[in-house]
Amino acid sequence: MNAVRIIEVCDGPLIAVVETLAQRIWREHYIPLVGRAQVEYMLEKFQSRAAISIQINKEGFFYYLFEDREGAWVGYGAVIPRSDELFLSKLYVSAENRGRGYGRSAVEFVEKIAENKGLPKISLNVNKKNTGSIRAYQKFGFVIIRPFVTDVGGGFVMDDYRMEKLLSLS
């Protein structure tokens, strides 16, 4: 397993790094699943610098960058605490870095956040066609709770599974 350094994103230069990673990762991973038009729409609506800044500064999201030992950015994630759970909104690792333990390290980091906040579970949404990520989340202890569809505007929907992991808080 490779070591990963996790850095909280608070400022403009790091938000720009997230935006750049999002553009690369989403295009390589999601175009085959949902098509180019939906990916471009969602990048602009949810992963542009302006959207990320609003999420951090006004909506209560916490963004994190994942950096390898050599100082390269390998992925990013975002969480938002809710009353009874920590919602894992984003967890993305670049294609060339998948399978190296970065995702597991990120999930362990998220578990610590939830535990520190006294939240008994972590939840997330994952595209039903994203079978590799679904398998990875299951390996990390998440279970599929239910399918659902969300209208994200622009004539697009997200056809997802809701997954959860219950934590044993001591």
N, C-alpha and C positions, 0 to 999 in steps of 0.2 A: 504494500500500500504506500502510495506516495504521500509525502507531507504536504499539507495545504495550509496556507495562511489565509484567514478570513478577516476581511477589512470592512468596517461599516462605511457606507456611502452617505456622505453628508453634503458634499460640495459639488460645484459645477464641473470641475475637471473629472471627478470620479463618475458623476452622472453621465458625462460624455463617453467614458469607457464602457459603462453599462449599455448605453445606446448602441455603440459600435459592436459590442459582443452580441446584443440582441439581434441586430440586423444580420450578422453572419450566422448565428446559431439557428434562428427562426427560419431563415431562408433555406439552409441546408436540411433542416429536420422537418419542417412543417409544410413546405410546398408539396411534397408527395402525399401528405395526409389531407390537406384542406385546399390546396391550390394557391397559386401566386396572388390572385386578387385579394383573397381573404388575409393572407399573410401580410401583404403590404398595408391593407386597411388596419389590421390589428397592431402592426408595428407603429404606425402613426398615432393611433388612438391610445395605445396602452404603453408603448415602449419608446416613445420619442423623449428627448430631453425635457420638453415641457411637461409631458404626461408624468414622467418619473418624478420630476420636481414637485408637482402638485401632490402626487401620492405620498411623498416623503413629508412635505411641509404642511399639508392641509388634511390628509386623509389618515395619517397614523401608520403608514407603512414603514418598515425598516428594510433597507436594501443592503446587500453584502456582496462583495467581490471575492472570488476565490483565486488565489495566487499560488503558483507552484514554487519549488525551491529556487528555481532560476529567475524568479521575478516575472514570469509570464502569466497573464490573465488566462485562466482556464474555464471560468464560468462565473455565474452570479445567481443570487437568490433574493427572495423578498418574503417577508412575513408581516402579518398584521394580527395583533392580539385582539381577541373578542372576549365576551363575558365568560364563556365556558370552554374556549378552545384557542389554540394558536393556529391561524390559517396560513398554510404554506402556499403562498400565491404563485411563487416562481422558484424553480430550481432547474437551472440549465447548465450543462457542461458541454463544451465544444466536442465535436465528433472525434477528433484525434485524441482527446483526453478521457473519453468514456472507458469504463472498465478498469480504471487505475485507482479507484478508491476515493476519488474526490466527492462523488455523490454521497457515499456512505459518511464521509467526514462532515459534509454539509448537513445531512439528516441528524447526525449525532449533535452537531452544534445547535440545530433547531430544537432538538429534544431538551437540551440544557436551557435554552431560552424559555420554553414552556414550563419546565420544572421550576425555574427561578421565579416565574410569574404565578406559580401555583395553578397552572392550567392543566386539566386532566387528560386532554387529548390534542392531537394535531390532525387537522383535516386538510385536504387538497382536492383539486379537480384535475382530471387528466382526460385527454381526448381518447375516446373509445378505440380509435385505430392506432394509438400510440402503445403498441403491445410491448415493446422493449422497456419503456418507462413503467408500464403497469407491472411487469415482472420484477423490475428493480424495486419498486415500492413494496411489492408483496414480500420480497426478500428482506426488506427493512422492517417488516412487521405491520404494514398497512393492509387493510382489507377493503374490498369494494362494498360500499353501503347501498348505493342505488345509481341507476342511470338518470340523466336529466339533460334537457336542452335549454340553452340560454340564448336569447336574441341579443346580439352585440351591436346591432344597428348596421346600416349600410347594406341590408339584405343578407347578412351573414348570421349564422348561429354557431354556437359551440355545442357539439354533441359529446358529452362527457360522462365520466363516472365520478361520483363522489367517493373518496377513499378516506379512511380514518385510521389512526393508531392511538390506542388507549395507553396512557402512561401510568406506571405505578408510582404515585407520589408518596414519599415517605415522610 
